[in-house]
Amino acid sequence: MVDPQHLTGPELAEYEARRERDESQSQAMLDGCDHDELRRTRYLWQAREIRDD
């Protein structure tokens, strides 16, 4: 997992955007939207975070 304290400038902005997107996806899932699409998106973000580490 990324530690936001060590991020600067564009990296911090990307981290914040990703966090907001993840939160909105979680809320959308609770609201009952397309679960398959959310699962794919979450998988891609998790794969990206693993590569980023």
N, C-alpha and C positions, 0 to 999 in steps of 0.2 A: 504494500500500500504506500502511496505517496505521502510524505510528510509536508504539509503546506508551509511550514515554517522555513523550509529551505528553498522555497520557490521565489523567483523574482520576475517582475514585469510580465511578459507574455505567458510564461509558464504558469504564474499565479492566476492570470486571467483565464487561461484554458482550464486549470483545475477548478476554479469557481464555476465556470460555465458547465463543466462536466458534472459537478456536484448538483447544480440546479437542475440540469437535465435529468439526472438520476432521480432526484426527488420528485420531479413532475411525472416521470414515468411510473414511479411507485404509486403516486396519487392516482394516475390514470388507471393503473391496474386495479386499485381499490374501487374505482368508479366503474369498472367492468368493460374496458375497451379491449382491443384485439390482443389477446394473451400471446398468441404465437409471435406476433410482431415484437411485442415487448421482450419475449424470451430471446429472440434473435438479437435484438438490440443490446440487451444486457450481456449476452454471451460475447458479442463483439467488443463491448467496452471492457469486460473482464479480461479478454484476451489481450487487448491493448494495454491495460494496466500491468499485466504480467510482463509484457515486452518492455514497458517503460521502467520497470523496477530493476 
